[in-house]
Amino acid sequence: MATDGAAAARPRLLLRREVAARARLGWVSACGRGLRLGPGLGQRPGDPQLLEAAGSDVTHWFDPQTGHSPPWWGDPQLEVGRLTAAPRRLRLCNTLTGQEQVIEACGEQAGGLVQRALPWNAHAGGYAWRCGGAPLHPDQPSPDPHPDGSPPTVLLYFTDDFIEQ
């Protein structure tokens, strides 16, 4: 799936569970940002708190009024993305095979659906997507959940223009 320059300029959106899953790589979240501390941990051998905090949220380390924080906080090279404010679950149904999978997506992120579906279906970009009977382009933001909180069902229909991902 090709990305234009505007899409590439948008910050990456992350789910909290994605930060937690990368604890061994030294990822943490703080004040709505995902940070990768891994490369610099060796340069900070006297700070065992950083190693212990991997995979967790460290917002409580910062003054809520001033946002002051340890010196590493301001390093833009550590930032790997912004945390989503609108995590959404979607039920994907492959109409060709009948397989179903519930995935989690970032509600405000356009263009993230195919990437979130790839671990389940490596060729998700080669399908036509429909939700509620209407076409759903994978570059659109995720659909809203049902009023009862259940995830909307997204039907994936196989198309002839198979895309290698």
Phi and psi in degrees as GROMACS dihedral restraints (atoms count N, CA, C in turn):
[ dihedral_restraints ]
;  ai    aj    ak    al  type     phi  dphi    fc
    3     4     5     6     1   -76.1    20    10
    4     5     6     7     1   144.8    20    10
    6     7     8     9     1  -116.9    20    10
    7     8     9    10     1   140.1    20    10
    9    10    11    12     1   -87.2    20    10
   10    11    12    13     1   172.4    20    10
   12    13    14    15     1   -59.6    20    10
   13    14    15    16     1   -36.8    20    10
   15    16    17    18     1   -66.1    20    10
   16    17    18    19     1   -39.8    20    10
   18    19    20    21     1   -66.8    20    10
   19    20    21    22     1   -36.9    20    10
   21    22    23    24     1   -69.2    20    10
   22    23    24    25     1   -26.2    20    10
   24    25    26    27     1   -78.9    20    10
   25    26    27    28     1   -18.5    20    10
   27    28    29    30     1   -70.1    20    10
   28    29    30    31     1   141.5    20    10
   30    31    32    33     1   -68.2    20    10
   31    32    33    34     1   145.8    20    10
   33    34    35    36     1   -67.2    20    10
   34    35    36    37     1   137.5    20    10
   36    37    38    39     1  -102.5    20    10
   37    38    39    40     1   139.6    20    10
   39    40    41    42     1  -125.4    20    10
   40    41    42    43     1   148.8    20    10
   42    43    44    45     1   -91.5    20    10
   43    44    45    46     1   149.2    20    10
   45    46    47    48     1   -57.3    20    10
   46    47    48    49     1   -36.4    20    10
   48    49    50    51     1   -67.6    20    10
   49    50    51    52     1   -26.3    20    10
   51    52    53    54     1   -70.0    20    10
   52    53    54    55     1   -36.9    20    10
   54    55    56    57     1   -66.2    20    10
   55    56    57    58     1   -46.8    20    10
   57    58    59    60     1   -61.1    20    10
   58    59    60    61     1   -37.5    20    10
   60    61    62    63     1   -68.5    20    10
   61    62    63    64     1   -17.6    20    10
   63    64    65    66     1  -106.4    20    10
   64    65    66    67     1    25.9    20    10
   66    67    68    69     1   -56.1    20    10
   67    68    69    70     1   -40.3    20    10
   69    70    71    72     1   -66.6    20    10
   70    71    72    73     1   -16.9    20    10
   72    73    74    75     1   -92.6    20    10
   73    74    75    76     1     0.9    20    10
   75    76    77    78     1    83.8    20    10
   76    77    78    79     1    25.7    20    10
   78    79    80    81     1   -84.2    20    10
   79    80    81    82     1   141.5    20    10
   81    82    83    84     1  -138.7    20    10
   82    83    84    85     1   168.3    20    10
   84    85    86    87     1  -121.7    20    10
   85    86    87    88     1   148.0    20    10
   87    88    89    90     1  -156.4    20    10
   88    89    90    91     1   126.7    20    10
   90    91    92    93     1    53.5    20    10
   91    92    93    94     1    41.4    20    10
   93    94    95    96     1    81.1    20    10
   94    95    96    97     1     8.6    20    10
   96    97    98    99     1  -119.3    20    10
   97    98    99   100     1   144.7    20    10
   99   100   101   102     1   -95.0    20    10
  100   101   102   103     1   131.2    20    10
  102   103   104   105     1  -125.1    20    10
  103   104   105   106     1   142.6    20    10
  105   106   107   108     1  -109.8    20    10
  106   107   108   109     1   104.6    20    10
  108   109   110   111     1   -88.5    20    10
  109   110   111   112     1   -11.6    20    10
  111   112   113   114     1   -45.7    20    10
  112   113   114   115     1   -53.5    20    10
  114   115   116   117     1   -62.1    20    10
  115   116   117   118     1   -29.8    20    10
  117   118   119   120     1   -97.6    20    10
  118   119   120   121     1    -3.0    20    10
  120   121   122   123     1   -61.8    20    10
  121   122   123   124     1   -34.6    20    10
  123   124   125   126     1   -67.9    20    10
  124   125   126   127     1   -22.4    20    10
  126   127   128   129     1   -85.6    20    10
  127   128   129   130     1    -7.5    20    10
  129   130   131   132     1  -123.2    20    10
  130   131   132   133     1    56.2    20    10
  132   133   134   135     1   -63.8    20    10
  133   134   135   136     1   -20.7    20    10
  135   136   137   138     1   -86.2    20    10
  136   137   138   139     1     6.5    20    10
  138   139   140   141     1  -119.5    20    10
  139   140   141   142     1    78.9    20    10
  141   142   143   144     1   -66.1    20    10
  142   143   144   145     1   -18.4    20    10
  144   145   146   147     1   -59.7    20    10
  145   146   147   148     1   -35.3    20    10
  147   148   149   150     1   -63.1    20    10
  148   149   150   151     1   -44.2    20    10
  150   151   152   153     1   -65.1    20    10
  151   152   153   154     1   -40.0    20    10
  153   154   155   156     1   -69.2    20    10
  154   155   156   157     1   -25.9    20    10
  156   157   158   159     1   -86.1    20    10
  157   158   159   160     1    -8.2    20    10
  159   160   161   162     1   -52.8    20    10
  160   161   162   163     1   131.0    20    10
  162   163   164   165     1    87.8    20    10
  163   164   165   166     1    -1.4    20    10
  165   166   167   168     1  -116.9    20    10
  166   167   168   169     1   176.7    20    10
  168   169   170   171     1   -95.5    20    10
  169   170   171   172     1   127.9    20    10
  171   172   173   174     1  -113.6    20    10
  172   173   174   175     1    25.6    20    10
  174   175   176   177     1   -55.3    20    10
  175   176   177   178     1   -34.6    20    10
  177   178   179   180     1   -65.4    20    10
  178   179   180   181     1   -11.6    20    10
  180   181   182   183     1   -74.6    20    10
  181   182   183   184     1   -13.4    20    10
  183   184   185   186     1  -109.5    20    10
  184   185   186   187     1   145.6    20    10
  186   187   188   189     1   -69.0    20    10
  187   188   189   190     1   120.6    20    10
  189   190   191   192     1   -66.1    20    10
  190   191   192   193     1   -23.5    20    10
  192   193   194   195     1   -82.1    20    10
  193   194   195   196     1   -46.0    20    10
  195   196   197   198     1   -99.3    20    10
  196   197   198   199     1   -23.7    20    10
  198   199   200   201     1    75.0    20    10
  199   200   201   202     1     8.9    20    10
  201   202   203   204     1   -63.6    20    10
  202   203   204   205     1   146.7    20    10
  204   205   206   207     1  -155.9    20    10
  205   206   207   208     1   174.8    20    10
  207   208   209   210     1   -59.0    20    10
  208   209   210   211     1   156.3    20    10
  210   211   212   213     1   -55.4    20    10
  211   212   213   214     1   -31.3    20    10
  213   214   215   216     1   -66.7    20    10
  214   215   216   217     1   -21.5    20    10
  216   217   218   219     1   -58.3    20    10
  217   218   219   220     1   -38.3    20    10
  219   220   221   222     1   -79.9    20    10
  220   221   222   223     1    -1.9    20    10
  222   223   224   225     1   -76.7    20    10
  223   224   225   226     1   107.8    20    10
  225   226   227   228     1   -64.7    20    10
  226   227   228   229     1   -18.7    20    10
  228   229   230   231     1   -71.3    20    10
  229   230   231   232     1   -17.0    20    10
  231   232   233   234     1   -82.1    20    10
  232   233   234   235     1   -22.3    20    10
  234   235   236   237     1   -72.0    20    10
  235   236   237   238     1   128.7    20    10
  237   238   239   240     1  -109.3    20    10
  238   239   240   241     1   -10.7    20    10
  240   241   242   243     1   163.4    20    10
  241   242   243   244     1  -178.8    20    10
  243   244   245   246     1  -107.4    20    10
  244   245   246   247     1   145.8    20    10
  246   247   248   249     1   -77.7    20    10
  247   248   249   250     1   140.4    20    10
  249   250   251   252     1   -68.5    20    10
  250   251   252   253     1   142.8    20    10
  252   253   254   255     1   -95.2    20    10
  253   254   255   256     1    -7.0    20    10
  255   256   257   258     1  -137.2    20    10
  256   257   258   259     1    67.3    20    10
  258   259   260   261     1   -66.8    20    10
  259   260   261   262     1   137.2    20    10
  261   262   263   264     1  -133.4    20    10
  262   263   264   265     1   140.8    20    10
  264   265   266   267     1   -95.6    20    10
  265   266   267   268     1   140.7    20    10
  267   268   269   270     1  -131.1    20    10
  268   269   270   271     1   139.8    20    10
  270   271   272   273     1   -99.5    20    10
  271   272   273   274     1   112.5    20    10
  273   274   275   276     1   -93.9    20    10
  274   275   276   277     1   135.4    20    10
  276   277   278   279     1  -128.3    20    10
  277   278   279   280     1   115.9    20    10
  279   280   281   282     1   -80.7    20    10
  280   281   282   283     1   109.7    20    10
  282   283   284   285     1   -71.1    20    10
  283   284   285   286     1   -19.0    20    10
  285   286   287   288     1   -75.8    20    10
  286   287   288   289     1   -43.5    20    10
  288   289   290   291     1  -105.1    20    10
  289   290   291   292     1   -15.6    20    10
  291   292   293   294     1    81.5    20    10
  292   293   294   295     1    -0.2    20    10
  294   295   296   297     1   -70.3    20    10
  295   296   297   298     1   144.3    20    10
  297   298   299   300     1  -127.6    20    10
  298   299   300   301     1   149.4    20    10
  300   301   302   303     1  -152.5    20    10
  301   302   303   304     1   135.9    20    10
  303   304   305   306     1   -95.1    20    10
  304   305   306   307     1   125.4    20    10
  306   307   308   309     1  -117.5    20    10
  307   308   309   310     1   164.0    20    10
  309   310   311   312     1  -112.1    20    10
  310   311   312   313     1   134.7    20    10
  312   313   314   315     1  -132.6    20    10
  313   314   315   316     1   165.9    20    10
  315   316   317   318     1   -91.3    20    10
  316   317   318   319     1   114.9    20    10
  318   319   320   321     1   -59.0    20    10
  319   320   321   322     1   -36.2    20    10
  321   322   323   324     1   -88.6    20    10
  322   323   324   325     1    -0.4    20    10
  324   325   326   327     1   -94.5    20    10
  325   326   327   328     1   119.4    20    10
  327   328   329   330     1   -84.8    20    10
  328   329   330   331     1   140.1    20    10
  330   331   332   333     1    87.2    20    10
  331   332   333   334     1     3.8    20    10
  333   334   335   336     1   -96.4    20    10
  334   335   336   337     1    -8.2    20    10
  336   337   338   339     1   -65.0    20    10
  337   338   339   340     1   -45.1    20    10
  339   340   341   342     1   -63.3    20    10
  340   341   342   343     1   -44.7    20    10
  342   343   344   345     1   -61.7    20    10
  343   344   345   346     1   -38.0    20    10
  345   346   347   348     1   -71.6    20    10
  346   347   348   349     1   -25.4    20    10
  348   349   350   351     1   -88.6    20    10
  349   350   351   352     1   -15.9    20    10
  351   352   353   354     1   -58.2    20    10
  352   353   354   355     1   -39.4    20    10
  354   355   356   357     1   -61.6    20    10
  355   356   357   358     1   -27.2    20    10
  357   358   359   360     1   -86.1    20    10
  358   359   360   361     1   -40.5    20    10
  360   361   362   363     1  -139.9    20    10
  361   362   363   364     1   104.5    20    10
  363   364   365   366     1   -61.6    20    10
  364   365   366   367     1   -14.8    20    10
  366   367   368   369     1  -116.4    20    10
  367   368   369   370     1    29.9    20    10
  369   370   371   372     1   -56.8    20    10
  370   371   372   373     1   -29.4    20    10
  372   373   374   375     1   -70.3    20    10
  373   374   375   376     1   -13.9    20    10
  375   376   377   378     1   -94.3    20    10
  376   377   378   379     1    16.0    20    10
  378   379   380   381     1  -117.4    20    10
  379   380   381   382     1   152.0    20    10
  381   382   383   384     1   -87.6    20    10
  382   383   384   385     1   133.4    20    10
  384   385   386   387     1  -105.6    20    10
  385   386   387   388     1   135.0    20    10
  387   388   389   390     1  -137.0    20    10
  388   389   390   391     1   142.1    20    10
  390   391   392   393     1  -139.2    20    10
  391   392   393   394     1   124.3    20    10
  393   394   395   396     1    63.8    20    10
  394   395   396   397     1    28.6    20    10
  396   397   398   399     1    85.4    20    10
  397   398   399   400     1    -8.2    20    10
  399   400   401   402     1  -107.0    20    10
  400   401   402   403     1   147.8    20    10
  402   403   404   405     1   -59.4    20    10
  403   404   405   406     1   141.5    20    10
  405   406   407   408     1  -125.6    20    10
  406   407   408   409     1   111.5    20    10
  408   409   410   411     1   -80.0    20    10
  409   410   411   412     1   132.0    20    10
  411   412   413   414     1   -60.0    20    10
  412   413   414   415     1   -13.1    20    10
  414   415   416   417     1   -87.0    20    10
  415   416   417   418     1    -1.3    20    10
  417   418   419   420     1   -84.7    20    10
  418   419   420   421     1   158.4    20    10
  420   421   422   423     1   -62.3    20    10
  421   422   423   424     1   158.1    20    10
  423   424   425   426     1   -61.6    20    10
  424   425   426   427     1   143.3    20    10
  426   427   428   429     1   -66.9    20    10
  427   428   429   430     1   153.7    20    10
  429   430   431   432     1   -68.8    20    10
  430   431   432   433     1   150.6    20    10
  432   433   434   435     1   -68.1    20    10
  433   434   435   436     1   163.6    20    10
  435   436   437   438     1   -66.7    20    10
  436   437   438   439     1   158.1    20    10
  438   439   440   441     1   -54.7    20    10
  439   440   441   442     1   -29.4    20    10
  441   442   443   444     1   -83.0    20    10
  442   443   444   445     1     1.2    20    10
  444   445   446   447     1    91.3    20    10
  445   446   447   448     1    -6.8    20    10
  447   448   449   450     1   -74.0    20    10
  448   449   450   451     1   151.0    20    10
  450   451   452   453     1   -71.6    20    10
  451   452   453   454     1   142.5    20    10
  453   454   455   456     1   -69.4    20    10
  454   455   456   457     1   151.8    20    10
  456   457   458   459     1   -93.9    20    10
  457   458   459   460     1   128.3    20    10
  459   460   461   462     1  -110.6    20    10
  460   461   462   463     1   119.2    20    10
  462   463   464   465     1   -91.5    20    10
  463   464   465   466     1   130.1    20    10
  465   466   467   468     1  -107.7    20    10
  466   467   468   469     1   120.4    20    10
  468   469   470   471     1  -108.6    20    10
  469   470   471   472     1   127.8    20    10
  471   472   473   474     1   -62.6    20    10
  472   473   474   475     1   137.8    20    10
  474   475   476   477     1  -119.7    20    10
  475   476   477   478     1   162.8    20    10
  477   478   479   480     1   -75.3    20    10
  478   479   480   481     1   -22.9    20    10
  480   481   482   483     1   -87.7    20    10
  481   482   483   484     1    76.9    20    10
  483   484   485   486     1   -65.8    20    10
  484   485   486   487     1   129.7    20    10
  486   487   488   489     1  -110.0    20    10
  487   488   489   490     1   127.4    20    10
  489   490   491   492     1   -81.0    20    10
  490   491   492   493     1   128.2    20    10
